[in-house]
């Protein structure tokens, strides 16, 4: 008991002091693809290969592909290319056989700008990607803000995203809606996209636009999707592989202040939700988690929140605050993942609880008990100060496999954006 107490105290001390001191985890800069693109290295996505955990892949705006073969200690970067164009919003994932998927927006010269979501695959970490496939475009309608989940048993891909009649249109006749498509052949072809949102939004890419659709899976193949918009956070599900859905999405929670959050010094800072499910063999198997940011505690006090459901989305907890501070400060741009080897929840977000004059830290939080308690650590080695005139992206990234955790985030120093990760290992 004494040894257990000492170990527990040491762990508590590490977590506690990390919030007021230097990061205990090594920060590694990921090299840029091009210094010419002014918004390079924003909106990062990161994925750890479950077959070879030392292989880590990452993507960044606008055409960045980055990879490491030594667990993230060193990186190589190159430009993503496709005949359909590569135009940001990278989402990277591995399937259980080790195939890498890189999803992105398109700028196809023979089509129209952002008229499809492209899926490119590679069998090697060095990024020998194919030319890409995509769900069928819908005329000139804009396809944007996609996310993907891969069934660990079947390697079937499920993707959801927002379709705009006309992006940035103020015409009340133009609408945004949520659509769904799947691939049963590991990205070779895609089903015809179908609408899964009964209620639409406007096309202004703001609080009244339906956005942030993220799919998750239940233990028996159930498909869950959540997004936000003028009706707040909502939930959809399918029990038959996406053939049919609830007659209308169910409301989960209001998103106070909307999802288009104002943070001093940031060009924009959305609070779009991330939906994840516990597919591990742990005690919380089957639990669904929804992570987002809002300002229910005040416009000067953005916080990170979590909802959870243990019955397939039929009922949900009250909102649970992830950041544990009691200050009036901003915690924002949250992203989460689940280590499916043990069910641990991992979050990464920007944090200003101990800074002034818009200086910003990066915090990693973990819950080992299904969202009952949280431990936080500052993982950036020093704070940074953004420039409100420079686009900084809409999300961060994090991946966790077998106790290996790799967050990814952009920071700014002397007006220049750079991309970083932290080496976090042996988390049980």
N, C-alpha and C positions, 0 to 999 in steps of 0.2 A: 504493500500500500504506500509506503514511503517513497519508493522509486517511482511509482505511478504518479504520486502527487508532484514529485520534482519534475518529471517529464511534462506533466500537464502545466505546471507553473512556467517552465521554460517556454513551452509553446505559446502560452498566453502572453508572456513577456515579449516574445518575438513579434507577435501580431500587434500588441499594444504599442511598442516602441517604434514599429515600422511606420505608424501613422504620424509620428512626430519627428522622425529622423530619416536618414538616407535609406534607400531601398536595400534590403538584404539580398536581392536577386540581381545578377549581372544583366545590364542592358546591352543589347546588341543592335547596331544600326544596320538596316537592310539597304543595300545600295540602290540608287535611283536608276530608272531606265533611261530617262531623258531629262536633262536640265532645262530644256527649251519650253516644255509645257509647264505653265505657271502653277497649275493645281495638281501636279504630279504627286502621287503617293497618298492621296486621300481615299476614304471609303475602303479600307483594307478588309480583305477576307483571308482567313488562314485555315489550313487543314493539315492534320497529322495522318500519315498513312498507317492504318491499323495493322497492316502486314509487316511494315518496316517502320517502326516509330521514329527512327533517326531521320527519315525522309519527311520533310515539311514543305508544303507549297503555300504560296500566298499570291494574292492579286491586289492591284491598286489601280485607281483612276490615273490615267485614262486607258492606257494599254499595257499596264505593268504585269509581268509574271516574274516571280521570285521563288527560288528554291534553295533548300539546304539538305545536305546528305549527312550532316553531323549533329543533328538535333537542334539546329538553329544557331550554332556558334559562328558559322560562316555562311555567307549567302552569295548566290549569283543571280543576276537579273537580266531579263531580255524583254523585247517588245513582243506582245501578242499580236498575231496577224490572222486574218480571216478574209476570204473574198466578200463576206457580208459586212465587213467593217467591225471594228472593236471600239465601243463608245461608252465604256465605264460600267458602273454597278457590278463589279466582279463578285461572284459567289463561287467558292471553290469547295469541293467535297470529294472524298474518296469513297468508293464502295468497298464491300468486305473482301473483294478479290484484288484490291489494290489499284483499280482503274481510277484515274484522276479526271474529274469533270470541272471544266471552267465555263461558267455561264456568264453572259455579258449582254449588254445592249448592242444594237447594230446601227450602222450608218451605211446602208447598202446603196451603191450608186444606181442600181437598176430598180430599186424600190423607192421608198420614202424614208426620211429620217426617223429612226426608232420604230420601225414597223414590225420588228420581230425580236424575240429573245433567242440568242444563239447558244447552243451547247457544244463545246469542243472537248474532246477526250484525248487522253494520252496514256500509254501503257508504261511510260517511264517518267521519272521525276525531272529529267532534263527538259521535259516539255516539248516532245515531238507530237504536237497536237494535230488532229485531223482538221479538215476544213470547216466542219460544224454542221449541225442539224438544228431544226427549230420547229415549234408548233406553227401551224399555218397562219400567216398574217391575215388580218381582217381589213383589207383595203388600205387606206391611209391612216387608220386609227393607230395611235401611239401605244406601244406596249412597254411598261416601265415597272421598276421596283419589284423584281421577282425574288422568290426564295424557293429552296428545294429541300426535300427530305428523301432519303434513300432507305428502302426497307432492308434491314440487315439480314433478313432470311432469304429474300428473293432477288435483291438488287434492283427491284422496280423503282423508278424515279417518279416522284410526284412534285409538280411545280405549280405555284400560284403567283399571280401578279395583278397589277392594275392596268386596265385598258382605258385610255382617254379617247373620247370622240375627236377632240382636237386639243392638244396640250396648250395650257395657258389661255384658253378661250373663256371669255366672260359671258358668252351667249348662254342663257339659261336652258336652251334646248340641247346643249352639249353636256354630256354626263361622263362620269368615271364609274367603273364597276370592277368587280373582282372576278377573275377567270381562272380556270383549272385545266391542266393537261397532264398526262402521264406517259412514260415510256416503259414498255415491258421488255425491251431488248437492249437495255443498257445504253440508251441514248442514240440508237440508230434511227428510230422513228418516234413520232409523237401522236397521241390521240388528238382528235379535233377539239380545240378549246371550247369549254362550256362556261356559261355564266353561273356563279354560285352565290352571288349577292343579290337579294331581292331589292334592296334599297341602294340606290346609287348616290353619288356625290357630284360636286361641281368639277371643273377642269382646271382650277387655278393653282393646284399643287399646294394647298394649304389645309387649314383645319377642317374645311367642309368638303375636302376630297377624300374618297375612300382609298386608303393606302396602308402599306405595311403588312400585307397578307403573307403569313408564314404557316406552312403545313407541318404537322407532326403526326405520329402514328401511335395507335394503341397496341397492346400486346397480341391482339387477335386480328391485326390488319386494319383496324378502324382508322379512318383518315380524319384528322381534326385540322381546322384552319381558324385563325383569328386575325383580325385587322382592326383599324380604327377609322374614324371619320366623324361626320356630323352627329351620329347616334352614339358616339363614344366607342369603347372597346366591345367588340361583338365576337360571336363564336358560331362556327358551322361545323357539321360533321357528316360523314358518309359511312355507312355500314356495309357497302357493297362495291368496294374498290373504286369509288368515284362515279358510279353510274347514276346514283340518285343522292340527293342531299335534303336536309331539312327544308321545309317549305319557305322558311325565312330565317335569317340569322338571329341568334339569341343575344340580348344585351347582357354584358358582364359587369361593366363598371363605367362610370363617367370618367373622362380624362380632363380633369380640371385645368383650364388654361389652354386646352387643345393640344394637338401633337406638334404643331409648329411653334416651338418654344423660343422665347427671346432670352438669350444669355449675353450679358455685356461682353463685348469684345469678339463675339463669334458672328460670322456672316449669317449663319442659321444653325440651329441645333434641335433637330427633331427628337421627339420622344416615342417614335414608332415602336410597336410591340414586337417581342420575340416569343414564339410559342415552342416549347420543347416537351418531350415526354421521356419518362424513365423507362428504358427498355432493358435495364440491367436485371440481374437475379437478386438484387438487394431488397431490403424491407419495403422500399417505396416503389417497387415495380408497378408500372401502369399509371402512376401519378402524372398529371399534366400540369405544367407550369407556364405562366404567362408573365413576362417581364417587360416593364415600360417605365417611362419617366413622366411626371406631371407636376403641377404647381398647386396641389390642393392645400399645401401649407403656406401658400403665399407666392407672389410673383418674384420675391427676392429669396425664395427657398425651394428651389427645384429638388425633388427627391427621386430615388429609385425604388420601384415597387414590384411586388410579386403577388400573383393570385395562384392558387392551386386547387385542383380537383382530383379526388380519389375515386370517382365513380363515372369516368368516361365523359365528363363535362356536364353531367346532369345537375350538379350543385358545385358551388365554389366557395372558397374561404373569403373572409374579409381581406382587403388589401393589407399586405405585410410589407413593412418598410425594410429595405435591404441595408441601406447606409445607416450606421448606428450612431451618428453624431446627433447632438441636440442643438446644433448651431443653426442660425439663419444663414445658409450658404447654398451654393449650387452644386448638386451632383447630377450629371447629365450625360447624354449619348451612351446609354447603357447597352450592352450586348451580353448574352449568356450562352452557356453550353452545358451539357451534362456529360460527365465521364461515365460511359456505359459499362465500364468494368466494375463500378461500385455505386453508382447513383449520386455521386457528389455533384452539387451545383456550383458552377463557376461563373462569375460576373466580372466585367471590366467596365470602368466608366471614368470620366473626368471628374475632378473633385476640387473644391475651393474652400474647404472648411478651415484650413490653416494658412490661407494666402490672402493677400490684399492686392489692389490695383490690377485685377483681372488675371493674376498669375494662377496657373492651373497645374495640378498634379494628376497622376494616373493611379487609380486604386483598383486592386483586385480583391474580390470578396469570395468567400467559399462558405457553403452550407453542407455539412456532412449528415444532417438529420432531416432532410426533406423540407427545408425552409423554416424550421423552428428557430434556429439560431444561426448567426452569421459571424464570421471573423473577417476583418478587413486589413489590408496591408497597402501602404503606398509603395508602388513598384517602379515609378519613375525615379531616376537618380537625382533629378533636380526639376523644379517647376519650369514651365514655359509660359510665355505671354503671347496670345494669338493677335492677329490683326483683323478687325471686323470687316475690312474691305476685301479680304482674301477668302475664297471658298475653302472650307475645311472638311467637307464631306458630311455625310448624314449618319454614319455609324462607325464603330470600332469593330474589332474581331477577336475571337478567342476560340481555342480548340483544346480538348483534353482527351487523352487516350492512356489508359493504364497508369495513371498517376503522373503522366507528363502533361504539363499545362503550358500553352504558349499563347499569351495575349499579343495583340498587335495594335499599334496606334500611331497616328501622326503627331508630331510636335513642331513647334516653330521656334527658331533661334535666329536673331538678326534678320527677320523678315523672310527666312527660308524654311520651307516645310521639309522635314525628314521623317523617315519611317522607322519604327523601332519594335523590338520584341524584348521579352524578359525570359531568362532561363529559370523555369520553375519545375523542379523534378521531385520525384519520390513523394508525391502527395497521396496519402492513403486515407 
